[in-house]
Amino acid sequence: MMLSLPILYIFLYLLGILTSRPKIGGGSLMTDSSQAFQNIEKPGVLFNKSPIPFKKNRTLQIIIVVLVILWGLTAIRPADWTFYLLENIPVLLFILLLAFLYKRIWLSNFSYLSISLLVILNAYGAHYDYTNTPIDGWIRNLFGVKGEYYDQIVHFSFGLLMAFPLKEFLTRFIKLRTFWLYLFIFSLLMAMSATFEITEMLVNIITNPHNPEKHMRLEHDPFNTHKDMTMVLVGSLISIIIMIVTGGRRKGK
């Protein structure tokens, strides 16, 4: 199921972007709430072009309910509570920040869906300590390979799922030509990936000084960090290419 989420994301993006594109022209980062919520769209839309009051945004409400349920399930008897909390507390703080800024810095429901998918993928991996997840076993049995691959799937999903929300966020207050906008998004995603790897190294040195390589999966694969960042690169490029192609077709119509 978790392995199919990135594929489902691409399908939903292609399905929705061909029928409705979010209005993401330049403007003030902090939009006045009373003015922003004057133009209310239908509550079931995924690619909303304007903010929808949360009480009327059924799509976002469903996303949040599903997110809370799945996230809660991953918190049942995780393999390592310390590791699980280290992986999920920063994510929870980020989600709370998005909720606090909902009326001022709004994103489309599709962006919230993208972020939610990434949260679930990360929580699922953290539940198993990112080692020997059922998906890793399935991949080993199917392809006859050794090693652990779910961590790389999550890094790929980070690049794939976060490119569109970043585009929406950045175009609220930065006016860049298409080429420079996508280059900035790509550079920002790679910088975030590098920052995560450095932070992960420091946290593991502090919390597990006798064996910091364990959670970084460097014991059996010294190139694990390089592979993780490569997967972010591939995921972000795929997402950017999809946005460029679908955006060009919309302009041509």
C-alpha positions as CSV (number, residue, x, y, z in Angstrom):
1,M,0.0,0.0,0.0
2,M,2.7,2.5,1.0
3,L,4.7,1.8,-2.1
4,S,1.7,2.7,-4.3
5,L,1.2,6.2,-2.7
6,P,3.8,8.0,-5.0
7,I,2.1,6.4,-8.0
8,L,-1.3,7.5,-6.7
9,Y,0.1,11.0,-6.3
10,I,1.2,11.2,-9.9
11,F,-2.1,9.9,-11.1
12,L,-4.1,12.5,-9.0
13,Y,-1.8,15.3,-10.2
14,L,-2.1,14.5,-13.8
15,L,-5.9,14.0,-13.5
16,G,-6.4,17.3,-11.6
17,I,-3.9,19.6,-13.3
18,L,-5.4,19.0,-16.7
19,T,-8.8,20.2,-15.5
20,S,-7.9,22.9,-13.0
21,R,-4.7,24.8,-12.2
22,P,-4.3,26.8,-8.9
23,K,-4.0,30.5,-9.3
24,I,-0.5,31.1,-8.1
25,G,0.4,34.5,-9.4
26,G,2.7,36.8,-7.4
27,G,1.4,38.6,-4.4
28,S,1.8,39.4,-0.8
29,L,2.9,36.5,1.4
30,M,0.5,37.5,4.2
31,T,-2.8,37.8,2.5
32,D,-5.5,39.7,4.4
33,S,-7.9,36.9,5.6
34,S,-11.1,38.9,5.1
35,Q,-10.2,39.7,1.5
36,A,-8.7,36.2,0.8
37,F,-11.8,34.3,1.8
38,Q,-14.3,36.5,-0.2
39,N,-14.0,34.2,-3.2
40,I,-15.1,30.9,-1.9
41,E,-14.9,27.9,-4.2
42,K,-16.8,24.6,-4.1
43,P,-15.8,22.7,-0.9
44,G,-14.9,19.4,-2.7
45,V,-12.3,20.8,-5.1
46,L,-8.7,19.5,-5.0
47,F,-7.0,22.2,-7.0
48,N,-8.7,25.2,-5.4
49,K,-7.7,28.5,-7.0
50,S,-8.6,30.5,-3.9
51,P,-8.6,29.8,-0.1
52,I,-11.6,27.9,1.4
53,P,-12.7,28.4,5.0
54,F,-11.7,25.3,6.9
55,K,-15.3,24.7,8.1
56,K,-16.4,24.4,4.5
57,N,-13.4,22.7,3.1
58,R,-14.6,19.1,3.1
59,T,-11.7,17.8,1.1
60,L,-9.1,19.1,3.6
61,Q,-11.2,17.8,6.5
62,I,-11.2,14.3,4.9
63,I,-7.4,14.5,4.3
64,I,-6.8,15.5,8.0
65,V,-9.1,12.7,9.4
66,V,-7.3,10.0,7.3
67,L,-3.9,11.5,8.2
68,V,-4.7,11.4,12.0
69,I,-6.0,7.8,11.8
70,L,-3.0,6.5,9.8
71,W,-0.5,8.5,11.8
72,G,-2.1,7.1,15.0
73,L,-1.8,3.6,13.8
74,T,1.9,4.0,13.2
75,A,2.3,5.0,16.9
76,I,1.1,1.6,18.1
77,R,4.1,-0.3,19.5
78,P,6.9,1.2,17.3
79,A,10.2,-0.7,17.1
80,D,12.0,2.2,18.9
81,W,10.1,4.9,20.7
82,T,13.1,7.3,20.8
83,F,13.7,7.0,17.1
84,Y,9.9,7.3,16.3
85,L,9.6,10.5,18.3
86,L,12.7,12.0,16.7
87,E,11.3,11.3,13.3
88,N,7.8,12.6,14.0
89,I,8.0,15.5,16.5
90,P,9.6,17.9,13.9
91,V,6.9,16.8,11.4
92,L,4.1,17.4,13.9
93,L,5.5,20.9,14.6
94,F,5.5,21.6,10.9
95,I,1.9,20.5,10.6
96,L,0.8,22.7,13.5
97,L,2.6,25.6,11.8
98,L,0.7,25.0,8.6
99,A,-2.6,24.9,10.6
100,F,-1.7,28.1,12.4
101,L,-1.0,29.9,9.2
102,Y,-3.9,28.4,7.2
103,K,-5.8,31.7,6.8
104,R,-2.7,33.8,6.0
105,I,-0.6,31.5,3.8
106,W,-3.0,29.1,2.2
107,L,-2.1,26.2,-0.2
108,S,-4.3,24.2,-2.4
109,N,-5.9,21.0,-1.1
110,F,-3.6,19.1,-3.4
111,S,-0.5,20.5,-1.7
112,Y,-2.0,19.5,1.7
113,L,-2.6,16.0,0.3
114,S,1.0,15.8,-0.9
115,I,2.4,16.8,2.5
116,S,0.0,14.3,4.2
117,L,1.2,11.5,2.0
118,L,4.8,12.3,2.9
119,V,4.0,12.4,6.6
120,I,2.4,8.9,6.4
121,L,5.3,7.5,4.5
122,N,7.7,8.8,7.0
123,A,5.7,7.7,10.0
124,Y,5.3,4.2,8.6
125,G,9.1,3.9,8.2
126,A,9.7,5.3,11.7
127,H,7.4,2.7,13.1
128,Y,9.7,0.0,11.9
129,D,12.9,2.0,12.7
130,Y,13.3,2.3,8.9
131,T,14.7,-1.2,9.0
132,N,13.1,-4.4,7.8
133,T,9.8,-2.9,6.9
134,P,7.3,-5.2,5.2
135,I,7.9,-3.3,2.0
136,D,11.6,-4.1,2.2
137,G,10.8,-7.8,2.6
138,W,8.4,-7.6,-0.4
139,I,11.1,-6.0,-2.6
140,R,13.7,-8.6,-1.6
141,N,11.4,-11.5,-2.3
142,L,10.2,-10.0,-5.6
143,F,13.5,-9.0,-7.1
144,G,15.8,-11.4,-5.3
145,V,18.0,-8.5,-3.9
146,K,19.5,-7.7,-0.5
147,G,19.4,-4.6,1.6
148,E,16.8,-2.1,2.7
149,Y,15.0,0.2,0.2
150,Y,12.1,1.8,2.0
151,D,14.3,4.7,3.2
152,Q,15.2,5.5,-0.4
153,I,11.5,5.3,-1.4
154,V,10.7,8.0,1.2
155,H,13.6,10.2,0.0
156,F,12.3,9.8,-3.6
157,S,8.8,10.7,-2.3
158,F,10.2,13.8,-0.6
159,G,11.4,15.2,-3.9
160,L,8.3,14.1,-5.7
161,L,5.7,15.3,-3.2
162,M,7.2,18.6,-2.0
163,A,8.0,20.2,-5.4
164,F,4.4,21.3,-6.0
165,P,3.7,22.7,-2.5
166,L,7.0,24.6,-2.7
167,K,6.0,26.0,-6.1
168,E,2.7,27.2,-4.7
169,F,4.4,28.7,-1.6
170,L,7.2,30.5,-3.5
171,T,5.0,32.0,-6.2
172,R,2.9,33.7,-3.5
173,F,5.7,36.3,-3.0
174,I,8.5,35.6,-5.5
175,K,8.2,36.6,-9.2
176,L,10.5,34.4,-11.2
177,R,10.5,33.3,-14.8
178,T,9.6,29.6,-15.3
179,F,13.1,28.4,-15.7
180,W,14.5,30.2,-12.7
181,L,11.5,29.2,-10.6
182,Y,11.9,25.5,-11.2
183,L,15.7,25.8,-10.8
184,F,15.1,27.5,-7.4
185,I,12.7,24.7,-6.4
186,F,15.1,22.0,-7.4
187,S,18.0,23.7,-5.6
188,L,15.9,24.3,-2.4
189,L,14.8,20.6,-2.3
190,M,18.4,19.5,-2.7
191,A,19.6,21.9,0.0
192,M,16.8,20.6,2.3
193,S,17.9,17.1,1.6
194,A,21.5,17.9,2.5
195,T,20.5,19.7,5.6
196,F,18.4,16.7,6.7
197,E,21.4,14.3,6.2
198,I,23.7,16.5,8.2
199,T,21.1,16.9,11.0
200,E,20.5,13.1,11.0
201,M,24.2,12.6,11.4
202,L,24.5,15.0,14.4
203,V,21.4,13.6,16.1
204,N,22.6,10.0,15.8
205,I,26.0,11.0,17.2
206,I,24.3,12.6,20.2
207,T,21.6,9.9,20.8
208,N,23.7,6.9,19.9
209,P,27.4,7.8,20.3
210,H,28.6,4.1,20.4
211,N,26.9,3.1,17.1
212,P,25.7,6.2,15.2
213,E,25.9,4.3,11.9
214,K,23.0,2.0,12.9
215,H,20.1,4.4,12.0
216,M,22.0,6.0,9.2
217,R,22.4,2.6,7.6
218,L,26.1,3.1,7.0
219,E,27.2,-0.2,8.5
220,H,26.6,-2.2,5.4
221,D,26.3,0.6,2.8
222,P,28.8,3.5,3.0
223,F,27.0,5.2,0.1
224,N,23.6,5.3,1.8
225,T,23.6,9.1,2.2
226,H,24.6,9.5,-1.5
227,K,21.8,7.2,-2.6
228,D,19.3,9.1,-0.4
229,M,20.1,12.4,-2.0
230,T,20.1,10.9,-5.4
231,M,16.6,9.6,-4.8
232,V,15.5,13.2,-3.8
233,L,17.1,14.5,-7.0
234,V,15.2,11.9,-9.2
235,G,11.9,12.5,-7.4
236,S,12.1,16.3,-7.7
237,L,13.1,16.2,-11.4
238,I,10.1,13.9,-12.2
239,S,7.7,16.3,-10.4
240,I,9.2,19.4,-12.0
241,I,9.0,17.8,-15.5
242,I,5.4,16.9,-14.9
243,M,4.6,20.5,-13.8
244,I,6.4,21.9,-16.9
245,V,4.7,19.6,-19.4
246,T,1.2,20.0,-17.9
247,G,1.7,23.7,-17.5
248,G,2.8,24.1,-21.1
249,R,-0.2,22.2,-22.4
250,R,-2.5,24.3,-20.4
251,K,-1.0,27.5,-21.9
252,G,-1.3,26.1,-25.4
253,K,-5.0,25.6,-25.0
